[in-house]
Structure formats: structure tokens, C-alpha cells
Amino acid sequence: MDNEQQLLTVAEAAGLLRLGRDSTYQLARSGAIPVVKFGRQ
């Protein structure tokens, strides 16, 4: 079985969760969904 993790953009995660972008960001900030940050931020 493959243990490779899949990374999604906020837009992709929002689509899968059937939520808006802002709601998805709120879930990420609250820790309800795991987040990996890339880049300068």
C-alpha cells in the first residue's frame, strides 16, 4: 500500500469539502484540517 500523502491547494480542498475559500482558510487556521505552508509565508 502506498503511504504517499497528497497536497491540495486551498481551492482544491474547498472543492472537495464543498466549502467556500474563506471557510476553508478558517478551518486551516483553527487546526481542523492539517496545513503545510510553502514559500515566504
mmCIF file of the C-alpha atoms, coordinates in Angstrom:
data_MODEL
# 
_entry.id   MODEL 
# 
loop_
_atom_site.group_PDB 
_atom_site.id 
_atom_site.type_symbol 
_atom_site.label_atom_id 
_atom_site.label_alt_id 
_atom_site.label_comp_id 
_atom_site.label_asym_id 
_atom_site.label_entity_id 
_atom_site.label_seq_id 
_atom_site.pdbx_PDB_ins_code 
_atom_site.Cartn_x 
_atom_site.Cartn_y 
_atom_site.Cartn_z 
_atom_site.occupancy 
_atom_site.B_iso_or_equiv 
_atom_site.pdbx_formal_charge 
_atom_site.auth_seq_id 
_atom_site.auth_comp_id 
_atom_site.auth_asym_id 
_atom_site.auth_atom_id 
_atom_site.pdbx_PDB_model_num 
ATOM 1  C CA . MET A 1 1  ? 0.000   0.000  0.000  1.00 0.00 ? 1  MET A CA 1 
ATOM 2  C CA . ASP A 1 2  ? 1.270   3.472  -0.867 1.00 0.00 ? 2  ASP A CA 1 
ATOM 3  C CA . ASN A 1 3  ? 1.710   5.867  2.083  1.00 0.00 ? 3  ASN A CA 1 
ATOM 4  C CA . GLU A 1 4  ? 2.327   8.911  -0.111 1.00 0.00 ? 4  GLU A CA 1 
ATOM 5  C CA . GLN A 1 5  ? 0.456   11.989 1.129  1.00 0.00 ? 5  GLN A CA 1 
ATOM 6  C CA . GLN A 1 6  ? -1.400  14.248 -1.264 1.00 0.00 ? 6  GLN A CA 1 
ATOM 7  C CA . LEU A 1 7  ? -1.159  18.025 -1.004 1.00 0.00 ? 7  LEU A CA 1 
ATOM 8  C CA . LEU A 1 8  ? -4.032  20.220 -2.137 1.00 0.00 ? 8  LEU A CA 1 
ATOM 9  C CA . THR A 1 9  ? -4.377  23.920 -2.746 1.00 0.00 ? 9  THR A CA 1 
ATOM 10 C CA . VAL A 1 10 ? -6.977  25.811 -0.751 1.00 0.00 ? 10 VAL A CA 1 
ATOM 11 C CA . ALA A 1 11 ? -9.176  25.946 -3.850 1.00 0.00 ? 11 ALA A CA 1 
ATOM 12 C CA . GLU A 1 12 ? -8.895  22.176 -4.380 1.00 0.00 ? 12 GLU A CA 1 
ATOM 13 C CA . ALA A 1 13 ? -9.631  21.422 -0.712 1.00 0.00 ? 13 ALA A CA 1 
ATOM 14 C CA . ALA A 1 14 ? -12.602 23.800 -0.775 1.00 0.00 ? 14 ALA A CA 1 
ATOM 15 C CA . GLY A 1 15 ? -13.997 21.992 -3.801 1.00 0.00 ? 15 GLY A CA 1 
ATOM 16 C CA . LEU A 1 16 ? -13.636 18.579 -2.190 1.00 0.00 ? 16 LEU A CA 1 
ATOM 17 C CA . LEU A 1 17 ? -15.192 19.802 1.060  1.00 0.00 ? 17 LEU A CA 1 
ATOM 18 C CA . ARG A 1 18 ? -17.902 21.746 -0.801 1.00 0.00 ? 18 ARG A CA 1 
ATOM 19 C CA . LEU A 1 19 ? -16.995 24.880 1.134  1.00 0.00 ? 19 LEU A CA 1 
ATOM 20 C CA . GLY A 1 20 ? -16.014 28.390 0.189  1.00 0.00 ? 20 GLY A CA 1 
ATOM 21 C CA . ARG A 1 21 ? -12.405 29.504 0.125  1.00 0.00 ? 21 ARG A CA 1 
ATOM 22 C CA . ASP A 1 22 ? -12.813 31.654 3.258  1.00 0.00 ? 22 ASP A CA 1 
ATOM 23 C CA . SER A 1 23 ? -14.399 28.788 5.211  1.00 0.00 ? 23 SER A CA 1 
ATOM 24 C CA . THR A 1 24 ? -11.545 26.510 4.169  1.00 0.00 ? 24 THR A CA 1 
ATOM 25 C CA . TYR A 1 25 ? -8.977  29.067 5.368  1.00 0.00 ? 25 TYR A CA 1 
ATOM 26 C CA . GLN A 1 26 ? -10.832 29.301 8.702  1.00 0.00 ? 26 GLN A CA 1 
ATOM 27 C CA . LEU A 1 27 ? -10.669 25.524 9.124  1.00 0.00 ? 27 LEU A CA 1 
ATOM 28 C CA . ALA A 1 28 ? -6.953  25.587 8.344  1.00 0.00 ? 28 ALA A CA 1 
ATOM 29 C CA . ARG A 1 29 ? -6.295  28.397 10.842 1.00 0.00 ? 29 ARG A CA 1 
ATOM 30 C CA . SER A 1 30 ? -8.256  26.621 13.570 1.00 0.00 ? 30 SER A CA 1 
ATOM 31 C CA . GLY A 1 31 ? -6.300  23.395 13.072 1.00 0.00 ? 31 GLY A CA 1 
ATOM 32 C CA . ALA A 1 32 ? -9.343  21.418 11.936 1.00 0.00 ? 32 ALA A CA 1 
ATOM 33 C CA . ILE A 1 33 ? -7.531  20.446 8.738  1.00 0.00 ? 33 ILE A CA 1 
ATOM 34 C CA . PRO A 1 34 ? -3.748  19.939 8.500  1.00 0.00 ? 34 PRO A CA 1 
ATOM 35 C CA . VAL A 1 35 ? -1.739  22.630 6.722  1.00 0.00 ? 35 VAL A CA 1 
ATOM 36 C CA . VAL A 1 36 ? 1.685   22.739 5.083  1.00 0.00 ? 36 VAL A CA 1 
ATOM 37 C CA . LYS A 1 37 ? 2.890   26.221 4.134  1.00 0.00 ? 37 LYS A CA 1 
ATOM 38 C CA . PHE A 1 38 ? 5.209   26.778 1.185  1.00 0.00 ? 38 PHE A CA 1 
ATOM 39 C CA . GLY A 1 39 ? 7.026   29.913 0.151  1.00 0.00 ? 39 GLY A CA 1 
ATOM 40 C CA . ARG A 1 40 ? 7.612   33.134 2.031  1.00 0.00 ? 40 ARG A CA 1 
ATOM 41 C CA . GLN A 1 41 ? 4.576   32.989 4.248  1.00 0.00 ? 41 GLN A CA 1 
# 
